[in-house]
Amino acid sequence: METSLVGKRKVFIMELMKKKMQFKPLLKSPYYQTVLANIIDFGKEPPSKPHYVKLSDGDVLYLEVSTPKGWTEDKGTIVLLHGLCGSSKSPYIKRIAKKVYNSGRQAVRINMRGCGLGRGLAKNIYHSGCSGDIKKALEDIKKHFPGTSIILIGFSLGANLTVKLAGELGKANSNLLKAAFAVSPPVNLLTSAHRLALPKNQVYAEYFSKQLFTHIDDLHKAFPDLAPHRITEKTSLNDIDELYIARRAKFSGALDYYKHCSSIAVVKDIKIPTKILLAMDDPIIDPYELDKIDIPENVEVIKTDHGGHIGYVGKNILREFRWMDNLIEKWIDKILKSK
């Protein structure tokens, strides 16, 4: 009888951790949600200073640090991590950095290897499993601001890295992070690769393929000692993973890369407060992947019926036009006010 009650309680808690949240979209189409969120970019980024983090292989990460006047370490530091083909200048990163800055908290925007303002500073590549790079950046932030609490917020590929790092730090019993928030994370990279290969999602796959080709081509021009690459503008996204990303990241191929870099394997090890936000109509990620595993009580998975991929453009233009941004801001307030 007692065992049965414990089992029911566990199921109840699991359901609470994977709850639905009400979001009223401006447009229900996942395509328009995904595209509009990035096209509509009227906000200004906060003032920032460059900060360089040297990695063990000699590559350098370029961070943008926005510190409000009068900021003290006890007010917290929010670290933002962009998605595939993004940078510290991605619209969602700039918007949330500005919100964080305006609230009196320090905002740090990481450019992953060779991205954005970090172009030419890294010979090696960033990828879906480079959580070690992010850990090094966080350790550097902590070294400069030892008394600050760090919250990591990631989007898409950056969200997978956020979940992955949170799990790895939990397994190592590290207190480097206070909390984490992941928006639209492809926690199972193989599933996301399959979804992007579907005919209906070719517009997204082709966009990423072209952006990656440009990134790879620029990288090889900046470092002419690199062996010639075989990627063209017409190379498919899956082939880029197989022929380039996996090999340069020292995996045997795309399947090996997906297996070792999918964050779903370490969700169980997360020990800090973590929120995962995803939309049921996301064209890139499978919203049911996290339903297949046990979720720790400190991890909350929130699903919305609509929102696309990092979209969440709200119907209420005056109050919740940027629904995702408001949700993140309220969560940050709650985390930093808690003991």
Disulfide bonds with the S-S distance in Angstrom:
none
